[in-house]
Amino acid sequence: MAVLPGGPVPYTLRHSPRARTLRVVIHPDRGVVVTIPAGRVNRADGERHAEEFLAAREPWVRRHLERFDRIRADLTARGGARDGGLVRYRGALHRVRVETAPVGVARSSVERVGGEDGDELVIRRGSRERRTDAAILESWLRTQARAAIAYEVERHGSAMGVAPVAVALRDPRSRWGSASRHGRLSFSWRLVLAPPEALDTVVVHELAHLRVFGHGPRFWSLVETRRPDHRTWRRWLHDHATELHGALGPG
């Protein structure tokens, strides 16, 4: 616990062999995490340095903690993947409606429905369903994400003269996509919650790595040939990361 001029702030002190300097991260779930180089600073000195560091940056720390509190409050108010809740899909908020599937239908399904009162994601629970509403909706969203990403990989890959050897869908916390030197691409399924332009930007970014492995001028020039507005959508994903990772609620 750091005792700062504006009041106490809980934090976690980590020793990392890879750290070269003291680093502070405000994490949406873990709160304030201070990392110090392992073996170079003992715990007592580490705590002192951490509290001095946090005190010098108190306005920045509190601003980020308050932002995460607001995001969590907004997500709680939306309700997530439950009947009557709100969930983003392709960038737009959709009302979730949960129904019982017709008699004799064992498998659950999800359907996107447009209406005068707004778009809905209708979950129809099958008679043998044991999953939560959130799990049913996530499974459907993953299917939509796989199709959308595959389409954009094919479209942009053809134009850029590249083709991945494999495309995987995962749920990482720290990145939206990745590319290996062996030509394998990986994407977060949660991109399907974001506007299509954001998903498109990540696909172009990772495909560009199949030609330029790094983030130098050549890389960004290549990205801009397909997404000249990539900075806008990269910023959108950065600003909405906590929201997208908590979009379905606790399940």
N, C-alpha and C positions, 0 to 999 in steps of 0.2 A: 504494500500500500504506500503510494507516494503522497506525502502531506504537502500540498501545493497552496499558494496564497488563496486560491479560490475554493479550497476544500480538498478533501482526500480523493485520490484517483487510484482504484485498484489496477495493478498491472502484473504481468507475468515476466519473470527474468529468465532468459534462455542463454546458455553457453553453447556457441557453435564453433566447431573447428574450422569452418569455411569462412566465418566472419573476419573481416579485416579491421573494421571500425564498429563503433556502437551504432545500432540501427533501431529505429522505432517504427512499428507498423500498427495501425489501428484496424483491427480485424472485426468484421461484423458479428462474429460469433464468440471469439475469444477475447474481445476487448483490446486493451493496450498490451502489446507484446514488445519487450525490449530485448534485443539480441546483442550479446557482447562476445568478443573473441575468446574462445576456450583456451585455457592454459596461460593466457597473458594477463588476465585480470582475475583476482580472487573474488569470492562472493561479496565480501563486505565492501571492497572498493567498487565492485560492479553495481551494487545497490546505490552507493553514493553517487557514482557517475550517472546512473539511470535517473535518479531523482533530480539531479542538477540539470540534466538534459531535458526532462519533462517540464521542470519549472521554467526553463528558458523558452519553452515552446508551448506553454500552457494554453494560450488562445487557440492555437492550431489543434491541439489535442482535444480540447472541449468542443470546438466547432465540429470535428469529425464524429465525436461520440454523440453529439446532439443530432447530427444528420442521420446516423444509424438508428437512433431512437425514433426519429420521425418516420423513417422507412419501415421499421418494424411495426409502428402504430398503424401506418397506412395499410400494410399487408394484413394485419389483424382485422382492421375494419372491412377490408375487401372480402375476407372469409375464405379465400382459396378454393380448393376443389371440394366443395360441399354444396348441397342444394341451396341456391340463392347467392352463392359466392361469385366473385369476379376473378377471372384469370385472363392474362394476356395470351393472345394467339395471333401470330403474324403482326404483332405490334399493337393490335387493338384489344381493348377490354371486352370480354365476352361473359355473359351471365351463365352460370352453370345451373343446369336443371337435371335433377336425378329422378328417374322413373323406374318402375318395375317393368321388365320386358314382358311381352305378351305371353300368355299361358303356353307352356310347351317349349319355350325358348330357353335353353340352358346357358348359352354363352352371352356375355355382356357385349355391348357395343357402344360406340360414341358417334354422334353425328353433329356436324356444324349446321346450324339452322339460322337463316336470316329472317328478321321480322321488323315490323314497324317500331317496336319497342326496343330494338337493338339485337345484335347477334347473340346467339346462344350456343353453348356446347352441351348437348343433351346426352347424358349417361343413362343407358337403359340396362339395368342390372338383371342378369340372367338368374334362373332359378338355382343354379349350382354355384353361384359366385361366392367366393370367400374373401376376395381382395377388398381393400378399402376403395372408396370413390377416387381418392388421389392416385392409387396404384393403377386403377383402370384407365383413368385419364392420362397418366404418364405413359402407359403402354401405347395408347393411341397417338399421343404427341410424338413419341419416338418414331413411330411408323411414318407420320407426316414429315418429320425432320429428315429421315433417311431418304424419302422420295425427293424432297425439296433440295437437299444437298447433292444428291446424285444428279439431278437435273442441271444444277449450276456448275458442278464439276465437269460434266460433259460439255456444256455450252461454252464455258470459259476455257476449259482445257484445250478444246479444238482450236479456238482462236489464238491461244498462246503457244500452241505447239507442244503441249506436255500432256502426259497421261499417268496418273498414279498407278502403282501396282496393286494397291489396296486402299480402301476407305473404311474407317471404323467410326463408330458412334460411341461416345463415352459421356461421363458426367464429371469432368474435372472442376476444381474450385478456382484454380488460378489462371486458366487460359481458355480461350474459346476454340482454338485449333492448334494443331502442331503438324510438322512435316519432318520425316526422317530422311537421312541421306540415301536410304535405300528406296525412296519413292513412296513410302507409306504415309497416308494422311489420316489425321484423327480430328474429329469435331465434337463439340458439345451439342447434345440433343436440344439443349435449352435455347439454341439459336432460333428454333422455330417459334419461340415466344416473342422474339424481337421483330421489328419491322423487316420485311424482305430485303431492304437495302443493307441492313446490318449483316444478315446472314451472307448475302452476296459478297460483301466486303471481306469477310473472313475467308470465304472460299477462294477469292482472288488472291488474298494474302498468302495462303498456304500453297496454292498452285504456283505462285511466283517463286517460292522457295525451291521448286523442282528445277528451276533454271538458274537462280541466284541464291546460294545458301548464305544468307547474311542480311544485314539491314543497311547496306550502303546506298549511295546515290543510284546505282544501276537497279537495285531492287525496287526502290520507291518509284523510279521512272517507269518500271514495268507495271507496277500496281496501278499507277495513274493512267496507263493506257486503257485500263478496263474500268477503274473506279476513280475518276478524278476527285470525287467527293469523299474519299476513304477516311480522311481525318474527321469529318462530321460523324460518321457512323462508328468509328473506333471510339470517339468520345462518348457517343450515346451508350455503347456497351459498357464503357468504364463507369459512367454515371449510374447505370441501371443494373449493375452486376448483382448487388445485394438483393434487389427486387426480383430479378429473374431466378436467382437461386432459392428464394423463399416463396416463389409464386404459387405453388400448390398447397402451401400451408404444412402443418405437421403431419398431415395424412390421417 
